[in-house]
Amino acid sequence: SISTGVNFLGFDTNSIIIYPNPATSGLGIYNLQFTIYNLIIYDVLGNKVYHYIINNTKKYTIDVSQFYPGIYFYQLNSDNGIVNNGKFAVIR
C-alpha cells in the first residue's frame, strides 16, 4: 500500500496552549478555564523575570518584546496546584 498522508492526532481541547513558541513580541496562553491563575516566568538561571495573576479569562498575552533572547520556563498555578509548566524561547 502507499501512504497518501498523515493521520491527524489532534489535541486535548482542555489543554492549555502556549503559542507561538518561539516568540518574538507576544506569547499567548490559550484555553484557560475562567479561573484565577498565578503565572511565573523564570530565566535559565532560575531568576523570576515575570509574575502576573490572570483573572477569569480564556486567553492571556504576554509582551515578551522586553525579554532578552533565550529560553524561559513558565509555571501556571491555580488553587489546586500546578496546572501547567514548560518552556518557551524568545528570539529576535
N, C-alpha and C positions, 0 to 999 in steps of 0.2 A: 504494500500500500504506500501511497505518497501522502506526506503531511502537507496540508494546504494552509495551515495557520497555527495559532497558539490558543489554547483554551483560556478564557478569561477566568481568573481565580477570584476576582472581586476583593472586597474588603469588608470588615465588620462595620456596619453602619453606626454602631455605638462607640467606635474607636475615636479617640482624639487624634486629629491630624495636624501636623506641623508642616507648613508649606510656604514658600519654596525653600528647599534646602539643597544647595547653598543659597543664602540670601545676600542681597546687595543693599537694600534700603528698608524693606518691610518684611517682617516674618509673621505670618498669620497662624493663629491657633484656631482650628475649626472643630465643630461638632461638640462644643461644650454643652453641658446639660442644665443650663439655667440654675446654677447654684453658685456658691462663693468658693473661689479657688485662690490659693496663695501661690503665685508664680515666683520662683527664684532662679536666677541665671548665674552661673559661675564660669570663670575663665579656666584655662587648663592648669593654672596654679592653685585652684581652689578658692580664689578670691570672689566674693559676691559682687557682681557688677550690675545687677538689676534685681529689683524686688517690686512687685505690684500685686494688689488684691483685685482680682477680676470678679466683678459682681453681677450675677444674673444676666448673662448674655450667651449667645450661641457661638460668637466669633470675637476674637480679640487680635489686634495687630500691634506688633512691637516695632518701633522705629529703631532699626539697628544701624542706621547710617553713621552714628557716632561711635559705634563699636570698632575696635581695631580688627583688622582681618585676622581670622584664626578660627579655632574650634572652641565651642562653648557647650556647656552642659546645662540642661534645664531640669527643674523639678516642679511638678504641678501637684499641689496638695489640696485636699478638702478636709472637712471634719472627720472623714473616715480614714484619713491617712494619705499615703502617696497614691495618686491617681494615675500619673504618667510621668516618666522621666526618659531622658535620652540626650542626644547631642545634635548640634547643627553647626554649620560653617558660615562665616561671614567672609565674603570676597569682595574685591573691588574690580 
